[in-house]
Amino acid sequence: MDKNSECPCRKLGSVGGQALVEGVMMRSPEYTAIAVRRLDNKRINVSRSGNRSLADKYKFLKWPLIRGVVNFASTLKLSVTTLTKATDMLGVEETAEEPGKFDKWLEKHNAEKWLMPVLTTLSMLLGLAIAMVLFIWLPTFLGKLILGESYVGGGFKGGILKSLIEGVTKILLFILYIWATAFIPDMKRVYMYHGAEHKSIFCYEKGLELTVDNVRKQKRFHPRCGTSFMFFMLLLSIFIGIVFLWPIETVWLRTLLKFPLVLISVSIGYEFIKYAGKHDNLFVRVLSAPGLWMQRLTTREPDDGMMEVGITSLKCALPDEFPGFYEECLEKAEAPAEAPAEAPAEISAEEAPEEEPEPREEPQEDNDEDS
């Protein structure tokens, strides 16, 4: 058996991942690896970098509850940079024969070094702003719209009702958003790669040989998935809202106070997801069930090629267990493509030599002579 093809031990919770456009990112404690199926030659392109975190320098950032917020912030940053890197690895070449004025301006001002980080930051801020409006302000506004005059007053019972309506509205908006994105063809493929990521991690955690056949047999619903984390946070926000916001009646003030409360949801949610990834009991199964149901929307069954990408990314993130595998992938990706077999040259009618006619056999005369 190949030394690079088998997981020697079971390590629950040591590896996480993210689905990308035509690829998968895997992250181990030491490395982050990206594997992408190129669009031009269909080869698997790989990239790997070491993990650096402030928590490695300041140990208190790894304390329970604090580490959840730190991990959430670093995950957001990593997601944006990973998506940008994966897009560059797709092998999409420019088809324009002559660069336009804008392209010339970018080249003249060396914009590749400073423009992409600016655009990446703006995209991240815009995404966060949309998420805040969609899942914080809008549910609060709709809660007041639904309750009408009953939104004001009511004491503690009224505060519970407000938090319940806002929480259920937030969950419905989240489900509707995920359901709608599944109709986008590119997102559907991302969800298939999401399934390949989960199946590959399950195969590794069970200590099985990392082959497409073994990965195919695994479940695609994982308790440590980001979808489960988000859904658990939404459920948790209902109870946090009841505790901290029950006396607040003004829409803008409730919205404003929900921002710092998100940090509490993130802290508790991270601890639960971390615990759920390493334990299997009734408590974990009950609380994990809604998030696992949501993964029926955010994951799809992958094809063999997608599972191969997931396996490649996972092995590249674990160089101690799969030594030399990453270097082999780099060599394969950079190897020149095999030239297709040349077809025999066609000869024109004028150049073709005249074929000599085959000699005709003369009919033999019957010999009637007696012997």
C-alpha positions in Angstrom: 0.0 0.0 0.0 1.2 3.5 -0.9 2.6 5.3 2.2 0.7 8.5 1.0 -2.6 6.8 0.7 -3.5 5.8 4.2 -4.6 7.7 7.3 -2.7 6.0 10.2 -4.9 7.3 13.0 -8.2 8.9 13.8 -8.1 12.6 14.8 -11.5 14.1 15.3 -11.7 17.8 15.0 -8.2 18.3 13.8 -9.1 19.2 10.2 -11.7 21.6 8.8 -12.4 22.9 5.3 -14.3 25.1 2.9 -15.9 24.6 -0.5 -14.6 26.8 -3.3 -15.4 27.5 -6.9 -14.2 24.2 -8.5 -12.2 23.3 -5.5 -11.8 22.6 -1.8 -9.7 24.2 1.0 -8.5 22.1 3.9 -7.0 23.4 7.1 -5.0 21.5 9.6 -3.4 23.0 12.7 -0.2 23.7 10.8 -1.2 24.3 7.2 -3.9 25.5 4.9 -4.1 23.8 1.5 -6.1 24.6 -1.6 -6.9 22.2 -4.4 -8.7 23.5 -7.5 -9.7 21.7 -10.8 -8.3 24.0 -13.5 -10.8 25.0 -16.3 -8.3 24.8 -19.1 -6.6 21.4 -18.8 -8.7 19.9 -16.0 -5.6 19.1 -13.9 -5.7 19.7 -10.1 -3.8 22.8 -9.1 -2.6 23.0 -5.5 -1.3 25.6 -3.1 -0.2 25.5 0.5 0.7 28.0 3.2 1.5 27.8 6.9 -1.0 28.9 9.5 -0.2 32.0 11.5 -2.4 33.3 14.2 -2.3 35.9 16.9 -3.4 33.1 19.2 0.0 31.4 18.7 1.6 34.5 20.1 -0.9 35.5 22.8 -2.0 32.3 24.6 -5.0 33.9 26.3 -6.7 34.2 22.9 -7.0 30.4 23.0 -9.1 30.5 26.2 -12.7 29.2 26.0 -15.2 31.7 24.8 -12.5 34.1 23.7 -11.1 31.7 21.1 -14.5 31.6 19.4 -14.5 35.3 18.5 -10.8 35.1 17.4 -11.5 32.0 15.3 -14.6 33.7 13.7 -12.6 36.8 12.7 -9.7 34.8 11.3 -12.1 32.5 9.4 -13.7 35.5 7.7 -10.4 36.8 6.7 -9.2 33.4 5.5 -12.4 32.8 3.5 -11.9 36.0 1.5 -8.2 35.4 0.8 -8.8 31.8 -0.1 -11.6 32.6 -2.5 -9.3 35.1 -4.2 -6.4 32.6 -4.4 -8.6 29.8 -5.7 -10.0 32.0 -8.5 -6.4 32.8 -9.6 -5.7 29.1 -9.7 -8.5 28.2 -12.0 -6.4 28.8 -15.1 -8.8 31.3 -16.8 -6.8 33.1 -19.4 -7.6 36.4 -21.0 -9.1 36.1 -24.4 -8.8 39.7 -25.5 -6.1 40.2 -28.1 -5.3 43.8 -27.2 -5.7 45.2 -23.6 -8.1 48.1 -23.2 -7.4 51.5 -21.7 -8.4 50.4 -18.2 -6.1 47.3 -18.4 -3.3 49.6 -19.6 -3.9 51.9 -16.7 -3.8 49.0 -14.2 -0.5 47.8 -15.7 1.0 51.3 -15.7 0.2 51.9 -12.0 1.1 48.4 -10.9 -2.4 48.0 -9.6 -2.2 44.2 -9.1 -0.3 44.8 -5.8 -2.7 47.3 -4.2 -6.0 47.1 -6.1 -6.9 43.5 -5.3 -6.4 43.8 -1.5 -8.6 47.0 -1.6 -11.3 45.2 -3.6 -11.1 42.2 -1.3 -11.6 44.3 1.8 -14.4 46.2 0.2 -16.1 43.0 -0.8 -15.8 41.6 2.7 -17.2 44.8 4.3 -20.1 44.8 1.8 -20.9 41.2 2.5 -20.9 41.9 6.3 -23.1 45.0 5.8 -25.6 42.9 3.8 -25.6 40.2 6.4 -26.2 42.7 9.2 -29.1 44.3 7.4 -30.6 41.0 6.4 -30.2 39.1 9.7 -30.2 41.8 12.3 -32.1 44.9 11.2 -34.7 43.3 9.0 -36.0 40.7 11.6 -36.3 43.5 14.2 -38.2 45.7 11.8 -40.5 42.8 10.7 -41.0 41.9 14.3 -42.5 45.3 15.0 -44.5 45.2 11.8 -46.0 41.9 12.8 -46.8 42.8 16.4 -48.0 46.3 15.6 -49.0 48.2 18.7 -48.4 45.1 20.8 -44.6 45.6 20.2 -44.5 48.3 22.8 -44.9 47.2 26.4 -45.8 43.8 27.7 -43.0 43.4 30.2 -41.0 40.3 30.3 -43.6 38.2 28.5 -43.8 40.8 25.7 -40.0 40.7 25.5 -40.0 36.9 25.0 -42.6 37.3 22.3 -40.5 39.9 20.5 -37.4 37.8 20.6 -39.2 34.7 19.4 -40.8 36.4 16.4 -37.5 38.1 15.5 -35.6 34.8 15.9 -38.0 32.8 13.8 -38.1 35.5 11.1 -34.3 35.4 11.1 -34.2 31.7 10.6 -36.8 31.8 7.8 -34.8 34.4 6.0 -31.6 32.3 6.4 -33.4 29.2 5.0 -34.9 31.2 2.1 -31.5 32.6 1.2 -29.8 29.2 1.2 -32.6 27.7 -0.8 -32.5 30.4 -3.4 -28.8 30.2 -4.0 -29.1 26.5 -4.8 -30.8 27.5 -8.1 -27.6 29.2 -9.3 -25.6 26.6 -11.4 -22.2 27.7 -10.1 -23.4 27.6 -6.5 -24.8 24.2 -7.0 -21.4 23.0 -8.0 -19.9 24.7 -4.9 -22.4 22.8 -2.8 -21.2 19.6 -4.5 -17.6 20.4 -3.6 -19.0 21.1 0.0 -20.2 17.5 0.0 -16.8 16.3 -1.2 -15.1 18.2 1.6 -17.3 16.6 4.3 -17.0 13.1 2.9 -13.2 13.4 2.7 -12.9 14.6 6.3 -15.2 11.8 7.5 -13.0 9.3 5.7 -9.9 10.7 7.3 -11.4 10.8 10.8 -12.4 7.2 10.5 -8.8 6.2 9.7 -9.7 4.8 6.3 -7.5 4.9 3.3 -8.2 8.1 1.4 -9.5 6.7 -1.9 -12.5 7.8 -4.0 -14.3 4.5 -3.3 -13.9 5.0 0.5 -14.9 8.7 0.4 -17.9 8.0 -1.7 -19.3 5.8 1.1 -19.2 8.5 3.8 -22.0 10.9 4.9 -22.1 14.4 3.6 -23.6 15.9 6.8 -20.9 16.9 9.3 -21.6 18.2 12.8 -18.7 20.7 12.6 -19.9 22.3 9.4 -20.1 26.1 9.2 -23.8 25.7 8.2 -24.5 24.0 11.6 -22.5 26.7 13.3 -24.6 29.5 11.7 -27.9 27.7 12.4 -26.9 27.1 16.0 -26.0 30.8 16.4 -29.4 31.8 15.0 -31.2 29.5 17.6 -28.9 30.8 20.4 -29.6 34.4 19.5 -33.3 33.9 20.4 -32.4 33.0 24.0 -29.7 35.7 24.2 -32.2 38.2 23.0 -34.7 37.2 25.7 -32.1 37.6 28.4 -30.6 40.9 27.3 -33.2 42.7 25.1 -36.6 41.9 26.7 -37.1 45.5 28.1 -35.9 47.3 24.9 -38.8 48.4 22.6 -37.2 50.8 20.1 -36.3 49.2 16.8 -33.0 51.1 16.3 -31.8 50.5 19.8 -32.6 46.8 19.7 -30.8 46.6 16.4 -27.8 48.4 17.7 -27.5 46.2 20.9 -27.7 43.1 18.8 -24.2 43.7 17.3 -22.2 43.1 20.5 -24.6 40.2 21.3 -23.4 38.5 18.2 -20.0 38.0 19.9 -21.7 36.1 22.7 -23.5 33.9 20.1 -20.2 33.3 18.3 -18.4 32.4 21.5 -20.9 29.9 22.8 -21.6 28.5 19.3 -18.0 27.8 18.6 -17.6 25.9 21.9 -20.6 23.8 21.1 -19.5 23.0 17.5 -16.0 22.1 18.8 -17.6 19.8 21.4 -20.0 18.3 18.9 -17.2 17.4 16.5 -15.6 15.2 19.1 -18.6 13.7 20.9 -21.6 11.7 19.9 -24.3 11.6 22.5 -28.0 12.4 22.8 -27.3 16.0 23.8 -25.1 16.6 20.8 -27.5 14.8 18.4 -30.5 16.8 19.5 -28.8 20.2 19.3 -27.0 19.3 16.0 -30.1 18.0 14.2 -31.3 21.4 12.8 -27.9 22.2 11.5 -27.6 18.8 9.9 -31.0 19.2 8.3 -29.8 22.6 6.8 -26.8 20.8 5.2 -29.3 19.1 2.9 -29.5 22.5 1.2 -25.8 23.5 1.4 -24.3 20.1 0.3 -24.9 17.9 -2.7 -23.5 14.5 -3.6 -20.2 15.1 -5.4 -18.9 13.3 -8.5 -15.7 11.3 -8.5 -13.6 14.2 -9.8 -14.8 16.4 -7.0 -13.9 13.8 -4.4 -10.5 13.5 -5.9 -10.0 17.3 -5.4 -11.2 17.0 -1.8 -8.7 14.1 -1.1 -5.9 16.0 -2.7 -6.5 19.1 -0.6 -6.7 17.1 2.6 -3.5 15.2 1.9 -1.7 18.5 1.1 -2.7 20.0 4.4 -1.2 17.0 6.3 2.5 16.8 5.1 3.5 14.8 8.2 1.1 12.0 7.4 1.5 12.2 3.6 5.1 13.3 3.1 6.0 14.3 -0.5 2.4 14.3 -1.7 2.2 18.1 -2.1 5.4 18.2 -4.1 4.2 15.4 -6.3 1.0 17.4 -7.0 3.1 20.4 -8.0 5.1 18.4 -10.4 2.0 16.9 -12.0 0.4 20.4 -12.4 3.5 21.9 -13.9 4.3 18.9 -16.2 3.9 19.7 -19.9 0.8 18.4 -21.5 1.2 15.3 -23.6 1.1 16.2 -27.3 -1.7 14.5 -29.2 -0.7 11.8 -31.6 -0.2 13.4 -35.1 -2.6 12.3 -37.7 -1.1 11.1 -41.0 -0.7 13.9 -43.4 -3.3 14.0 -46.1 -2.0 13.8 -49.7 -3.7 15.9 -52.3 -5.0 14.2 -55.5 -2.3 16.0 -57.6 0.6 14.7 -55.3 -0.7 11.2 -54.9 1.2 8.6 -57.0 -0.7 6.7 -59.5 -1.4 3.3 -58.4 -0.3 0.5 -60.7 -3.2 -1.7 -61.8 -3.1 -5.2 -60.4 -2.2 -7.8 -63.0 -5.2 -9.6 -64.4 -5.1 -13.4 -64.3 -5.7 -15.0 -67.7 -8.3 -17.6 -67.7 -6.8 -21.1 -68.0 -7.9 -23.4 -70.8 -9.3 -26.7 -69.8 -6.9 -29.6 -70.6 -8.9 -32.4 -72.2 -5.9 -34.6 -73.0 -6.0 -38.1 -71.5 -3.2 -38.9 -69.2 
